[in-house]
């Protein structure tokens, strides 16, 4: 079981952001990362996925975890680096290889698509550690990957279905309507967990509610197509959806544009997107399903620094503070809704509600 280490690390020094240049050094040499107040013994490299920094979602959340680790002295700023994927993600493995060859003690691949490459690369670097956000690299031959029993790899996984259940319930409680929508990025079991939880949460409140579902595509480029995201969202609003939840990465920007055009509500994902969208879009973001990629990244950096790296799968759900929902939009997400959602949240943690992972189970 993954631990939440963030709460116990002392805040040693506030630091500036890692340079955003692709493949650029994480900071200037010298005192940059806090000098004697930071752990000089480890180096951390991060390989970002499609959309890069500024996606207001998945990659940004991972970078927040790195920045928090720097600020708390778990790693020195000058000992960090990140590399952004190209538009198709074709250089994922090359970026991981470059960081491994660069001698980084911990290499973090931000996205499940890094799993096959890291499964292949990691055995050649037994003294270094690898982490895959949403990964299945340690699944090995059971997932048609060549290597089993990787002691230097961890998959950072989440119970997205649990957080999605809460925002599905929020949608049904807010609108009191007959129809809502779900916008997915890439088809498959990962985003299927978001869909399953969302539909189940909405139906927990209103068993008769209809949930329209649209997916952008069947490969990872689906997470970086805001134009199609907007078109599919507009389609669902036109079909009667009063609120739409997206799990589509950078493509979700299209949902917020469509929400403004329709004058209807939207639900964000990964980060608190109410805090990240434009002033025009902000009032229409009811809530966001918080996927604490930042917590997972922070924790694995702490593990490497203290010599307690946990290979295999680390799972972050509601109980581990790995998923949650945002409460920033107090004008729309009113106190009565928050109180009901918090009751449901505790019921999930206590095992009184079991949240499905597959849309076919709803």
C-alpha positions in Angstrom: 0.0 0.0 0.0 1.4 3.3 -1.0 2.0 5.8 1.8 1.3 9.5 1.6 4.6 11.0 2.5 3.9 14.6 1.6 2.3 15.4 4.9 5.4 14.5 6.9 8.2 16.1 4.9 9.4 19.5 6.3 9.0 22.5 4.0 12.6 23.5 3.8 12.7 26.1 1.1 10.5 27.5 -1.7 12.1 27.2 -5.1 11.5 28.3 -8.7 10.0 26.1 -11.3 12.1 23.7 -13.4 13.0 25.2 -16.7 10.4 24.4 -19.3 12.8 23.9 -22.2 12.5 20.4 -23.8 15.3 18.4 -22.5 16.7 21.4 -20.6 18.4 21.2 -17.2 16.2 21.3 -14.2 17.9 24.4 -12.8 21.1 26.4 -12.7 24.2 24.8 -11.1 25.1 25.9 -7.6 22.7 26.7 -4.7 19.6 26.6 -7.0 17.8 23.7 -5.3 18.4 24.8 -1.7 22.0 23.8 -1.3 22.6 22.0 2.0 18.9 22.0 2.7 18.1 19.6 -0.1 19.0 16.0 -0.8 22.1 16.1 -3.1 22.3 12.3 -3.3 19.6 11.7 -5.9 18.8 12.9 -9.4 15.3 12.7 -10.9 14.4 12.8 -14.6 10.8 13.0 -15.8 9.6 12.0 -19.3 6.4 13.8 -20.0 3.6 12.5 -22.3 1.8 14.0 -25.3 0.5 17.5 -24.5 3.6 18.4 -22.4 3.6 21.1 -19.8 0.7 23.4 -20.0 -1.9 20.7 -20.7 -3.7 21.9 -17.5 -4.2 18.2 -16.6 -2.0 15.1 -16.4 1.5 16.4 -17.2 1.0 19.5 -15.2 -0.1 17.4 -12.2 3.1 15.3 -12.4 5.2 18.4 -12.6 3.5 19.8 -9.5 4.7 16.7 -7.6 8.2 17.3 -8.8 8.1 21.0 -7.8 6.7 20.1 -4.4 9.5 17.6 -3.9 12.0 20.3 -4.8 10.4 22.8 -2.5 10.5 20.3 0.4 14.1 19.5 -0.2 13.6 15.9 -1.3 15.7 16.5 -4.4 17.8 19.5 -5.4 16.5 21.6 -8.3 19.8 21.4 -10.2 19.5 17.6 -10.1 16.2 17.4 -11.9 15.4 17.4 -15.6 12.3 16.7 -17.8 11.9 15.9 -21.4 8.7 16.4 -23.4 7.2 13.9 -25.8 6.7 14.9 -29.4 3.2 15.4 -30.8 2.7 11.7 -31.5 4.7 10.3 -28.6 7.0 8.4 -30.9 10.1 9.5 -28.9 8.9 8.2 -25.5 11.4 5.3 -25.3 14.2 7.5 -26.6 13.5 10.1 -23.9 13.5 7.4 -21.1 16.7 6.0 -22.6 18.3 9.4 -22.6 17.5 9.9 -18.9 18.8 6.5 -18.0 22.0 7.0 -19.9 22.2 10.4 -18.1 22.6 8.6 -14.8 19.3 9.7 -13.2 18.6 7.7 -10.1 14.8 7.9 -10.7 13.2 8.1 -14.1 9.5 8.8 -14.2 7.4 8.1 -17.3 4.2 10.1 -17.1 1.6 7.9 -18.7 0.7 4.3 -19.3 2.2 4.3 -22.8 5.7 4.4 -21.3 5.1 0.9 -19.8 6.4 -1.3 -22.7 9.5 0.7 -23.2 10.4 0.8 -19.5 9.8 -2.9 -19.1 12.4 -3.4 -21.8 14.9 -0.7 -20.7 14.9 -1.0 -16.9 16.7 -4.4 -16.7 19.7 -2.8 -18.3 20.0 -0.2 -15.5 19.6 -2.3 -12.3 21.1 0.4 -10.1 18.5 3.0 -11.2 14.8 3.2 -10.5 11.8 3.7 -12.8 8.2 4.7 -12.1 5.3 4.7 -14.6 2.3 6.8 -13.9 -0.8 4.7 -14.7 1.7 2.0 -15.6 1.6 -1.7 -16.3 5.3 -2.2 -16.8 5.6 -4.6 -13.9 2.8 -6.8 -15.3 5.4 -8.5 -17.5 4.5 -11.6 -19.5 0.9 -11.5 -18.2 0.6 -8.3 -20.3 2.6 -9.5 -23.2 5.7 -7.7 -22.0 9.1 -9.5 -22.1 10.4 -9.1 -18.5 8.9 -10.3 -15.2 10.0 -9.6 -11.6 11.5 -6.1 -12.2 12.8 -5.0 -8.8 13.7 -1.5 -9.9 10.3 -0.5 -11.5 7.0 0.6 -9.8 3.7 1.3 -11.4 1.8 4.3 -9.9 -1.8 3.4 -10.4 -5.1 5.0 -9.2 -8.7 4.2 -8.4 -10.0 6.7 -10.9 -13.4 5.0 -10.7 -13.7 6.1 -7.1 -13.1 9.8 -7.8 -15.2 9.6 -10.9 -18.1 8.1 -8.8 -18.1 11.3 -6.7 -18.2 13.7 -9.7 -20.9 11.6 -11.3 -22.9 11.9 -8.1 -22.2 15.7 -8.2 -23.5 16.0 -11.7 -26.8 14.2 -10.8 -27.2 16.2 -7.6 -26.5 19.5 -9.3 -28.7 19.2 -12.4 -31.6 17.1 -11.3 -31.8 16.3 -15.0 -32.4 13.3 -17.2 -29.2 13.5 -19.3 -25.5 14.1 -18.7 -22.4 13.3 -20.8 -18.9 11.7 -20.6 -16.1 12.6 -23.0 -13.2 10.0 -23.0 -9.8 10.3 -24.6 -8.4 7.0 -25.8 -10.7 3.9 -25.7 -9.6 1.1 -23.4 -9.7 -0.1 -19.8 -7.9 2.9 -18.3 -10.4 5.6 -19.4 -13.1 3.0 -19.0 -12.5 3.2 -15.3 -13.4 6.9 -15.4 -16.5 6.2 -17.4 -17.7 3.3 -15.1 -17.3 5.3 -11.9 -19.0 8.4 -13.4 -22.0 6.5 -14.7 -22.3 4.5 -11.4 -22.1 7.7 -9.3 -24.8 9.4 -11.3 -27.1 6.4 -11.2 -26.5 6.1 -7.5 -28.3 9.4 -7.2 -30.7 9.0 -10.0 -31.1 5.4 -11.3 -33.0 6.7 -14.4 -30.4 9.2 -15.6 -29.0 8.8 -19.1 -25.3 9.2 -19.7 -24.2 10.0 -23.2 -20.7 8.7 -24.0 -18.2 9.8 -26.6 -14.6 8.8 -27.1 -12.1 10.8 -29.2 -10.0 8.0 -30.6 -8.3 4.7 -30.2 -4.6 5.8 -29.7 -2.8 8.2 -27.5 -3.2 11.1 -29.9 -6.8 11.2 -28.6 -5.5 13.0 -25.6 -4.2 16.0 -27.7 -7.1 16.8 -30.0 -9.1 19.7 -28.4 -10.9 20.4 -31.7 -12.5 17.0 -31.8 -13.1 17.2 -28.0 -15.1 20.4 -28.6 -17.1 18.9 -31.5 -18.0 15.8 -29.5 -18.9 17.8 -26.4 -21.1 20.2 -28.5 -22.8 17.1 -29.9 -23.7 15.8 -26.5 -24.9 19.2 -25.3 -27.1 19.4 -28.3 -28.5 16.0 -27.5 -29.6 17.2 -24.1 -26.6 16.7 -21.8 -26.7 19.3 -19.0 -23.3 18.5 -17.6 -20.3 16.8 -19.3 -17.3 15.2 -17.5 -14.1 14.7 -19.5 -11.2 12.3 -19.1 -9.4 13.3 -22.2 -6.2 15.1 -21.2 -5.4 18.2 -23.3 -8.4 17.4 -25.5 -10.6 18.4 -22.6 -9.9 22.0 -23.4 -12.4 21.6 -26.2 -15.1 20.6 -23.6 -14.7 23.9 -21.8 -15.0 25.9 -25.1 -18.2 23.9 -25.9 -19.5 24.6 -22.4 -19.2 28.4 -22.9 -21.0 28.1 -26.3 -23.8 26.0 -24.8 -24.0 27.9 -21.5 -23.9 24.6 -19.6 -21.7 23.0 -16.9 -18.5 20.9 -17.3 -16.5 18.7 -15.0 -12.7 18.7 -15.2 -10.1 15.9 -14.5 -6.7 15.3 -12.9 -6.1 18.9 -11.7 -8.6 21.4 -10.2 -9.4 22.8 -13.7 -11.5 25.6 -12.2 -8.2 27.2 -11.2 -6.7 26.7 -14.7 -9.3 27.7 -17.3 -10.1 31.1 -18.6 -12.2 33.6 -16.7 -15.1 33.0 -19.1 -14.9 29.3 -18.7 -14.4 29.2 -14.9 -18.0 29.7 -13.7 -19.0 26.7 -15.8 -16.6 24.2 -14.2 -18.7 22.5 -11.6 -15.9 20.4 -10.1 -12.9 18.3 -11.1 -12.0 14.7 -10.4 -8.7 15.2 -8.7 -6.2 12.4 -9.7 -3.3 13.1 -7.4 -0.5 12.3 -9.8 1.4 15.0 -7.9 1.1 12.9 -4.7 2.3 9.7 -6.4 5.3 11.5 -8.0 6.2 13.1 -4.7 5.9 9.9 -2.8 8.1 7.9 -5.2 10.8 10.6 -5.1 10.7 10.4 -1.3 11.0 6.6 -1.4 14.1 6.7 -3.5 15.6 9.4 -1.4 15.1 7.4 1.9 16.0 4.0 0.4 12.5 2.6 0.6 11.5 2.2 -3.1 8.5 -0.1 -3.5 8.6 -2.2 -6.7 5.4 -3.5 -8.2 2.1 -1.7 -8.2 1.4 1.2 -5.8 -2.3 2.0 -5.7 -3.8 5.4 -4.8 -7.5 5.6 -4.1 -9.8 7.7 -1.9 -8.4 6.1 1.3 -4.8 6.9 0.2 -5.7 10.5 -0.8 -4.9 9.5 -4.4 -8.2 10.7 -5.9 -10.8 13.2 -4.7 -13.0 16.0 -6.1 -12.5 19.8 -6.1 -14.7 22.3 -4.2 -13.4 25.6 -5.7 -16.6 26.6 -7.5 -18.7 27.4 -4.4 -21.3 29.2 -6.5 -22.3 26.0 -8.2 -21.1 23.2 -5.9 -23.1 24.3 -3.0 -22.7 23.3 0.6 -25.6 20.8 0.5 -24.0 19.0 -2.5 -20.6 18.9 -0.8 -22.0 17.5 2.4 -23.7 14.7 0.4 -20.6 14.0 -1.6 -18.5 13.8 1.6 -20.9 11.2 3.0 -20.6 9.1 -0.2 -16.8 9.5 -0.1 -16.7 8.0 3.4 -19.0 5.2 2.4 -16.6 4.2 -0.4 -13.6 4.4 2.0 -15.5 2.2 4.5 -16.4 -0.3 1.9 -20.1 0.4 2.0 -20.1 1.3 -1.7 -18.2 -0.8 -4.2 -17.4 1.2 -7.3 -17.2 -0.7 -10.6 -14.1 -0.5 -12.9 -15.7 -1.6 -16.1 -18.6 0.2 -17.9 -20.1 -3.2 -18.6 -20.6 -3.6 -14.8 -22.8 -0.5 -14.4 
